[in-house]
Amino acid sequence: MTPHYDPMIAKVIAHADTRAAACDRAATALAGFAIEWLRTNRDFLIACLSHPAFRAGDVHTGFIDAHLPALTARG
């Protein structure tokens, strides 16, 4: 980690009538970002938003460890 920039370069907030619709909106927004010169976790975040357990609200402190292979698979 370098002290020369803030690692949180942006925040995306999505609102919709359902959790699934909000996940879709957030994933679409993230997929539309053009980010250059920086490594990001954008694809990981999209994978989280698309995961059935996350969409169902089955999120806990062990969520990433429990689903890491699916969240980091390259498609």
Biopython code that builds the backbone (N, CA, C, O; Angstrom):
import numpy as np
from Bio.PDB.StructureBuilder import StructureBuilder

atoms = [
    (1, "MET", "N", (0.862, -1.180, 0.000)),
    (1, "MET", "CA", (0.000, 0.000, 0.000)),
    (1, "MET", "C", (0.897, 1.227, 0.000)),
    (1, "MET", "O", (1.896, 1.290, 0.716)),
    (2, "THR", "N", (0.532, 2.163, -0.787)),
    (2, "THR", "CA", (1.292, 3.405, -0.852)),
    (2, "THR", "C", (0.502, 4.539, -0.203)),
    (2, "THR", "O", (-0.726, 4.548, -0.280)),
    (3, "PRO", "N", (1.168, 5.477, 0.422)),
    (3, "PRO", "CA", (0.454, 6.602, 1.033)),
    (3, "PRO", "C", (0.127, 7.713, 0.033)),
    (3, "PRO", "O", (-0.394, 8.760, 0.417)),
    (4, "HIS", "N", (0.431, 7.488, -1.251)),
    (4, "HIS", "CA", (0.296, 8.545, -2.243)),
    (4, "HIS", "C", (-1.092, 8.651, -2.877)),
    (4, "HIS", "O", (-1.340, 9.570, -3.658)),
    (5, "TYR", "N", (-1.966, 7.758, -2.564)),
    (5, "TYR", "CA", (-3.345, 7.876, -3.049)),
    (5, "TYR", "C", (-4.276, 7.121, -2.117)),
    (5, "TYR", "O", (-3.864, 6.219, -1.388)),
    (6, "ASP", "N", (-5.512, 7.504, -2.160)),
    (6, "ASP", "CA", (-6.536, 6.854, -1.351)),
    (6, "ASP", "C", (-6.991, 5.596, -2.089)),
    (6, "ASP", "O", (-7.436, 5.704, -3.232)),
    (7, "PRO", "N", (-6.897, 4.400, -1.484)),
    (7, "PRO", "CA", (-7.291, 3.195, -2.198)),
    (7, "PRO", "C", (-8.780, 3.149, -2.542)),
    (7, "PRO", "O", (-9.178, 2.386, -3.423)),
    (8, "MET", "N", (-9.603, 3.939, -1.874)),
    (8, "MET", "CA", (-11.004, 3.992, -2.263)),
    (8, "MET", "C", (-11.161, 5.155, -3.237)),
    (8, "MET", "O", (-11.334, 6.306, -2.838)),
    (9, "ILE", "N", (-11.097, 4.823, -4.522)),
    (9, "ILE", "CA", (-11.151, 5.871, -5.530)),
    (9, "ILE", "C", (-12.576, 6.249, -5.892)),
    (9, "ILE", "O", (-12.811, 7.286, -6.512)),
    (10, "ALA", "N", (-13.525, 5.411, -5.506)),
    (10, "ALA", "CA", (-14.918, 5.717, -5.827)),
    (10, "ALA", "C", (-15.836, 4.886, -4.943)),
    (10, "ALA", "O", (-15.434, 3.867, -4.380)),
    (11, "LYS", "N", (-17.051, 5.335, -4.836)),
    (11, "LYS", "CA", (-18.079, 4.579, -4.134)),
    (11, "LYS", "C", (-19.285, 4.526, -5.059)),
    (11, "LYS", "O", (-19.670, 5.534, -5.652)),
    (12, "VAL", "N", (-19.869, 3.361, -5.174)),
    (12, "VAL", "CA", (-21.049, 3.177, -6.011)),
    (12, "VAL", "C", (-22.201, 2.791, -5.095)),
    (12, "VAL", "O", (-22.089, 1.856, -4.303)),
    (13, "ILE", "N", (-23.287, 3.505, -5.206)),
    (13, "ILE", "CA", (-24.483, 3.207, -4.434)),
    (13, "ILE", "C", (-25.617, 2.987, -5.423)),
    (13, "ILE", "O", (-25.854, 3.816, -6.303)),
    (14, "ALA", "N", (-26.311, 1.875, -5.277)),
    (14, "ALA", "CA", (-27.435, 1.578, -6.169)),
    (14, "ALA", "C", (-28.681, 1.338, -5.326)),
    (14, "ALA", "O", (-28.622, 0.723, -4.262)),
    (15, "HIS", "N", (-29.788, 1.828, -5.817)),
    (15, "HIS", "CA", (-31.065, 1.663, -5.123)),
    (15, "HIS", "C", (-32.085, 1.128, -6.112)),
    (15, "HIS", "O", (-32.107, 1.527, -7.276)),
    (16, "ALA", "N", (-32.924, 0.225, -5.641)),
    (16, "ALA", "CA", (-33.992, -0.328, -6.480)),
    (16, "ALA", "C", (-35.051, -0.920, -5.561)),
    (16, "ALA", "O", (-34.888, -0.949, -4.342)),
    (17, "ASP", "N", (-36.120, -1.383, -6.152)),
    (17, "ASP", "CA", (-37.220, -1.955, -5.365)),
    (17, "ASP", "C", (-36.848, -3.277, -4.702)),
    (17, "ASP", "O", (-37.407, -3.624, -3.661)),
    (18, "THR", "N", (-35.916, -4.015, -5.288)),
    (18, "THR", "CA", (-35.495, -5.295, -4.716)),
    (18, "THR", "C", (-33.976, -5.338, -4.609)),
    (18, "THR", "O", (-33.271, -4.580, -5.276)),
    (19, "ARG", "N", (-33.488, -6.228, -3.765)),
    (19, "ARG", "CA", (-32.045, -6.399, -3.624)),
    (19, "ARG", "C", (-31.437, -6.833, -4.949)),
    (19, "ARG", "O", (-30.393, -6.318, -5.349)),
    (20, "ALA", "N", (-32.082, -7.779, -5.636)),
    (20, "ALA", "CA", (-31.555, -8.269, -6.910)),
    (20, "ALA", "C", (-31.458, -7.146, -7.936)),
    (20, "ALA", "O", (-30.467, -7.055, -8.660)),
    (21, "ALA", "N", (-32.454, -6.308, -8.004)),
    (21, "ALA", "CA", (-32.424, -5.191, -8.957)),
    (21, "ALA", "C", (-31.330, -4.190, -8.597)),
    (21, "ALA", "O", (-30.671, -3.647, -9.484)),
    (22, "ALA", "N", (-31.134, -3.945, -7.312)),
    (22, "ALA", "CA", (-30.058, -3.044, -6.884)),
    (22, "ALA", "C", (-28.690, -3.657, -7.220)),
    (22, "ALA", "O", (-27.780, -2.945, -7.644)),
    (23, "CYS", "N", (-28.548, -4.968, -7.032)),
    (23, "CYS", "CA", (-27.306, -5.644, -7.409)),
    (23, "CYS", "C", (-27.068, -5.506, -8.907)),
    (23, "CYS", "O", (-25.945, -5.234, -9.333)),
    (24, "ASP", "N", (-28.105, -5.689, -9.703)),
    (24, "ASP", "CA", (-27.977, -5.538, -11.156)),
    (24, "ASP", "C", (-27.531, -4.124, -11.521)),
    (24, "ASP", "O", (-26.649, -3.947, -12.362)),
    (25, "ARG", "N", (-28.127, -3.136, -10.902)),
    (25, "ARG", "CA", (-27.762, -1.741, -11.193)),
    (25, "ARG", "C", (-26.314, -1.458, -10.814)),
    (25, "ARG", "O", (-25.583, -0.814, -11.567)),
    (26, "ALA", "N", (-25.903, -1.938, -9.652)),
    (26, "ALA", "CA", (-24.530, -1.704, -9.209)),
    (26, "ALA", "C", (-23.534, -2.427, -10.118)),
    (26, "ALA", "O", (-22.501, -1.863, -10.480)),
    (27, "ALA", "N", (-23.838, -3.667, -10.484)),
    (27, "ALA", "CA", (-22.944, -4.428, -11.363)),
    (27, "ALA", "C", (-22.842, -3.770, -12.735)),
    (27, "ALA", "O", (-21.756, -3.699, -13.310)),
    (28, "THR", "N", (-23.958, -3.293, -13.256)),
    (28, "THR", "CA", (-23.952, -2.605, -14.547)),
    (28, "THR", "C", (-23.125, -1.328, -14.476)),
    (28, "THR", "O", (-22.360, -1.026, -15.392)),
    (29, "ALA", "N", (-23.280, -0.588, -13.400)),
    (29, "ALA", "CA", (-22.494, 0.641, -13.230)),
    (29, "ALA", "C", (-21.001, 0.324, -13.169)),
    (29, "ALA", "O", (-20.197, 0.988, -13.822)),
    (30, "LEU", "N", (-20.630, -0.686, -12.388)),
    (30, "LEU", "CA", (-19.221, -1.058, -12.282)),
    (30, "LEU", "C", (-18.663, -1.525, -13.622)),
    (30, "LEU", "O", (-17.545, -1.169, -13.992)),
    (31, "ALA", "N", (-19.441, -2.319, -14.344)),
    (31, "ALA", "CA", (-18.981, -2.832, -15.641)),
    (31, "ALA", "C", (-18.770, -1.699, -16.646)),
    (31, "ALA", "O", (-17.964, -1.832, -17.568)),
    (32, "GLY", "N", (-19.483, -0.595, -16.475)),
    (32, "GLY", "CA", (-19.376, 0.523, -17.395)),
    (32, "GLY", "C", (-18.232, 1.475, -17.108)),
    (32, "GLY", "O", (-17.961, 2.371, -17.907)),
    (33, "PHE", "N", (-17.558, 1.298, -15.986)),
    (33, "PHE", "CA", (-16.453, 2.191, -15.640)),
    (33, "PHE", "C", (-15.243, 1.916, -16.524)),
    (33, "PHE", "O", (-14.895, 0.762, -16.774)),
    (34, "ALA", "N", (-14.617, 2.965, -16.986)),
    (34, "ALA", "CA", (-13.345, 2.849, -17.694)),
    (34, "ALA", "C", (-12.252, 3.259, -16.714)),
    (34, "ALA", "O", (-12.124, 4.434, -16.370)),
    (35, "ILE", "N", (-11.479, 2.297, -16.277)),
    (35, "ILE", "CA", (-10.431, 2.556, -15.290)),
    (35, "ILE", "C", (-9.102, 2.172, -15.923)),
    (35, "ILE", "O", (-8.921, 1.036, -16.362)),
    (36, "GLU", "N", (-8.196, 3.100, -15.966)),
    (36, "GLU", "CA", (-6.895, 2.843, -16.576)),
    (36, "GLU", "C", (-5.789, 3.103, -15.567)),
    (36, "GLU", "O", (-5.946, 3.902, -14.643)),
    (37, "TRP", "N", (-4.674, 2.421, -15.755)),
    (37, "TRP", "CA", (-3.442, 2.617, -14.998)),
    (37, "TRP", "C", (-3.482, 2.087, -13.573)),
    (37, "TRP", "O", (-2.452, 2.081, -12.899)),
    (38, "LEU", "N", (-4.607, 1.653, -13.105)),
    (38, "LEU", "CA", (-4.706, 1.144, -11.735)),
    (38, "LEU", "C", (-5.256, -0.274, -11.745)),
    (38, "LEU", "O", (-6.138, -0.604, -12.538)),
    (39, "ARG", "N", (-4.727, -1.104, -10.861)),
    (39, "ARG", "CA", (-5.356, -2.399, -10.629)),
    (39, "ARG", "C", (-6.548, -2.157, -9.722)),
    (39, "ARG", "O", (-6.454, -1.395, -8.759)),
    (40, "THR", "N", (-7.659, -2.793, -10.019)),
    (40, "THR", "CA", (-8.861, -2.621, -9.196)),
    (40, "THR", "C", (-9.444, -3.988, -8.841)),
    (40, "THR", "O", (-9.009, -5.022, -9.348)),
    (41, "ASN", "N", (-10.418, -3.961, -7.976)),
    (41, "ASN", "CA", (-11.163, -5.172, -7.644)),
    (41, "ASN", "C", (-12.555, -5.134, -8.288)),
    (41, "ASN", "O", (-13.481, -5.791, -7.813)),
    (42, "ARG", "N", (-12.693, -4.368, -9.362)),
    (42, "ARG", "CA", (-13.995, -4.213, -10.024)),
    (42, "ARG", "C", (-14.597, -5.563, -10.404)),
    (42, "ARG", "O", (-15.768, -5.805, -10.111)),
    (43, "ASP", "N", (-13.838, -6.447, -11.044)),
    (43, "ASP", "CA", (-14.386, -7.733, -11.470)),
    (43, "ASP", "C", (-14.798, -8.585, -10.267)),
    (43, "ASP", "O", (-15.795, -9.304, -10.321)),
    (44, "PHE", "N", (-14.033, -8.497, -9.198)),
    (44, "PHE", "CA", (-14.384, -9.212, -7.968)),
    (44, "PHE", "C", (-15.706, -8.688, -7.404)),
    (44, "PHE", "O", (-16.555, -9.473, -6.981)),
    (45, "LEU", "N", (-15.881, -7.371, -7.399)),
    (45, "LEU", "CA", (-17.122, -6.780, -6.895)),
    (45, "LEU", "C", (-18.314, -7.185, -7.749)),
    (45, "LEU", "O", (-19.389, -7.474, -7.224)),
    (46, "ILE", "N", (-18.124, -7.206, -9.065)),
    (46, "ILE", "CA", (-19.204, -7.640, -9.958)),
    (46, "ILE", "C", (-19.545, -9.101, -9.686)),
    (46, "ILE", "O", (-20.718, -9.473, -9.678)),
    (47, "ALA", "N", (-18.527, -9.932, -9.462)),
    (47, "ALA", "CA", (-18.766, -11.340, -9.135)),
    (47, "ALA", "C", (-19.547, -11.469, -7.830)),
    (47, "ALA", "O", (-20.451, -12.298, -7.730)),
    (48, "CYS", "N", (-19.210, -10.663, -6.842)),
    (48, "CYS", "CA", (-19.956, -10.678, -5.570)),
    (48, "CYS", "C", (-21.415, -10.294, -5.808)),
    (48, "CYS", "O", (-22.328, -10.970, -5.333)),
    (49, "LEU", "N", (-21.623, -9.220, -6.538)),
    (49, "LEU", "CA", (-22.988, -8.746, -6.799)),
    (49, "LEU", "C", (-23.803, -9.745, -7.604)),
    (49, "LEU", "O", (-25.031, -9.749, -7.526)),
    (50, "SER", "N", (-23.132, -10.592, -8.375)),
    (50, "SER", "CA", (-23.815, -11.571, -9.221)),
    (50, "SER", "C", (-23.998, -12.923, -8.539)),
    (50, "SER", "O", (-24.735, -13.773, -9.039)),
    (51, "HIS", "N", (-23.343, -13.127, -7.417)),
    (51, "HIS", "CA", (-23.396, -14.427, -6.747)),
    (51, "HIS", "C", (-24.790, -14.651, -6.143)),
    (51, "HIS", "O", (-25.331, -13.760, -5.488)),
    (52, "PRO", "N", (-25.367, -15.832, -6.361)),
    (52, "PRO", "CA", (-26.721, -16.104, -5.846)),
    (52, "PRO", "C", (-26.865, -15.900, -4.336)),
    (52, "PRO", "O", (-27.888, -15.389, -3.881)),
    (53, "ALA", "N", (-25.867, -16.289, -3.565)),
    (53, "ALA", "CA", (-25.969, -16.131, -2.109)),
    (53, "ALA", "C", (-25.978, -14.651, -1.726)),
    (53, "ALA", "O", (-26.738, -14.247, -0.846)),
    (54, "PHE", "N", (-25.150, -13.849, -2.371)),
    (54, "PHE", "CA", (-25.124, -12.415, -2.083)),
    (54, "PHE", "C", (-26.458, -11.783, -2.467)),
    (54, "PHE", "O", (-27.013, -10.978, -1.719)),
    (55, "ARG", "N", (-26.964, -12.154, -3.632)),
    (55, "ARG", "CA", (-28.236, -11.601, -4.107)),
    (55, "ARG", "C", (-29.391, -11.973, -3.187)),
    (55, "ARG", "O", (-30.367, -11.232, -3.069)),
    (56, "ALA", "N", (-29.272, -13.129, -2.535)),
    (56, "ALA", "CA", (-30.312, -13.583, -1.610)),
    (56, "ALA", "C", (-30.156, -12.968, -0.220)),
    (56, "ALA", "O", (-31.009, -13.157, 0.647)),
    (57, "GLY", "N", (-29.066, -12.234, -0.014)),
    (57, "GLY", "CA", (-28.834, -11.616, 1.289)),
    (57, "GLY", "C", (-28.136, -12.531, 2.269)),
    (57, "GLY", "O", (-28.055, -12.219, 3.457)),
    (58, "ASP", "N", (-27.628, -13.660, 1.791)),
    (58, "ASP", "CA", (-26.929, -14.618, 2.647)),
    (58, "ASP", "C", (-25.462, -14.208, 2.748)),
    (58, "ASP", "O", (-24.575, -14.892, 2.240)),
    (59, "VAL", "N", (-25.227, -13.080, 3.413)),
    (59, "VAL", "CA", (-23.893, -12.505, 3.524)),
    (59, "VAL", "C", (-23.480, -12.509, 4.992)),
    (59, "VAL", "O", (-24.266, -12.161, 5.873)),
    (60, "HIS", "N", (-22.245, -12.904, 5.237)),
    (60, "HIS", "CA", (-21.716, -12.987, 6.591)),
    (60, "HIS", "C", (-20.215, -12.748, 6.521)),
    (60, "HIS", "O", (-19.666, -12.596, 5.430)),
    (61, "THR", "N", (-19.559, -12.712, 7.646)),
    (61, "THR", "CA", (-18.132, -12.390, 7.661)),
    (61, "THR", "C", (-17.286, -13.447, 6.949)),
    (61, "THR", "O", (-16.147, -13.166, 6.577)),
    (62, "GLY", "N", (-17.806, -14.629, 6.755)),
    (62, "GLY", "CA", (-17.080, -15.675, 6.042)),
    (62, "GLY", "C", (-17.484, -15.818, 4.593)),
    (62, "GLY", "O", (-17.076, -16.769, 3.927)),
    (63, "PHE", "N", (-18.292, -14.872, 4.086)),
    (63, "PHE", "CA", (-18.824, -14.979, 2.714)),
    (63, "PHE", "C", (-17.713, -15.123, 1.685)),
    (63, "PHE", "O", (-17.770, -16.022, 0.846)),
    (64, "ILE", "N", (-16.714, -14.268, 1.729)),
    (64, "ILE", "CA", (-15.660, -14.303, 0.713)),
    (64, "ILE", "C", (-14.893, -15.620, 0.790)),
    (64, "ILE", "O", (-14.670, -16.262, -0.236)),
    (65, "ASP", "N", (-14.490, -16.026, 1.980)),
    (65, "ASP", "CA", (-13.772, -17.298, 2.112)),
    (65, "ASP", "C", (-14.620, -18.468, 1.621)),
    (65, "ASP", "O", (-14.104, -19.375, 0.969)),
    (66, "ALA", "N", (-15.892, -18.454, 1.925)),
    (66, "ALA", "CA", (-16.776, -19.554, 1.542)),
    (66, "ALA", "C", (-16.989, -19.642, 0.037)),
    (66, "ALA", "O", (-17.250, -20.722, -0.492)),
    (67, "HIS", "N", (-16.878, -18.519, -0.651)),
    (67, "HIS", "CA", (-17.193, -18.486, -2.086)),
    (67, "HIS", "C", (-16.025, -18.024, -2.954)),
    (67, "HIS", "O", (-16.216, -17.688, -4.122)),
    (68, "LEU", "N", (-14.827, -18.006, -2.395)),
    (68, "LEU", "CA", (-13.674, -17.449, -3.098)),
    (68, "LEU", "C", (-13.445, -18.039, -4.494)),
    (68, "LEU", "O", (-13.203, -17.273, -5.427)),
    (69, "PRO", "N", (-13.510, -19.355, -4.681)),
    (69, "PRO", "CA", (-13.284, -19.879, -6.040)),
    (69, "PRO", "C", (-14.248, -19.287, -7.072)),
    (69, "PRO", "O", (-13.836, -18.937, -8.178)),
    (70, "ALA", "N", (-15.507, -19.179, -6.718)),
    (70, "ALA", "CA", (-16.493, -18.617, -7.652)),
    (70, "ALA", "C", (-16.273, -17.129, -7.858)),
    (70, "ALA", "O", (-16.492, -16.617, -8.955)),
    (71, "LEU", "N", (-15.842, -16.430, -6.818)),
    (71, "LEU", "CA", (-15.673, -14.977, -6.909)),
    (71, "LEU", "C", (-14.416, -14.572, -7.673)),
    (71, "LEU", "O", (-14.319, -13.449, -8.167)),
    (72, "THR", "N", (-13.463, -15.482, -7.768)),
    (72, "THR", "CA", (-12.210, -15.151, -8.446)),
    (72, "THR", "C", (-12.029, -15.895, -9.763)),
    (72, "THR", "O", (-10.988, -15.766, -10.408)),
    (73, "ALA", "N", (-13.034, -16.676, -10.171)),
    (73, "ALA", "CA", (-12.951, -17.404, -11.454)),
    (73, "ALA", "C", (-12.954, -16.406, -12.605)),
    (73, "ALA", "O", (-13.696, -15.423, -12.595)),
    (74, "ARG", "N", (-12.149, -16.666, -13.550)),
    (74, "ARG", "CA", (-12.103, -15.795, -14.743)),
    (74, "ARG", "C", (-12.972, -16.404, -15.807)),
    (74, "ARG", "O", (-12.839, -17.578, -16.151)),
    (75, "GLY", "N", (-13.883, -15.574, -16.332)),
    (75, "GLY", "CA", (-14.839, -16.120, -17.295)),
    (75, "GLY", "C", (-14.671, -15.675, -18.681)),
    (75, "GLY", "O", (-15.432, -16.084, -19.557)),
]
sb = StructureBuilder()
sb.init_structure("model")
sb.init_model(0)
sb.init_chain("A")
sb.init_seg("    ")
for serial, (resi, resn, name, xyz) in enumerate(atoms, 1):
    if name == "N":
        sb.init_residue(resn, " ", resi, " ")
    sb.init_atom(name, np.array(xyz, "f"), 0.0, 1.0, " ", f" {name:<3s}", serial, name[0])
structure = sb.get_structure()
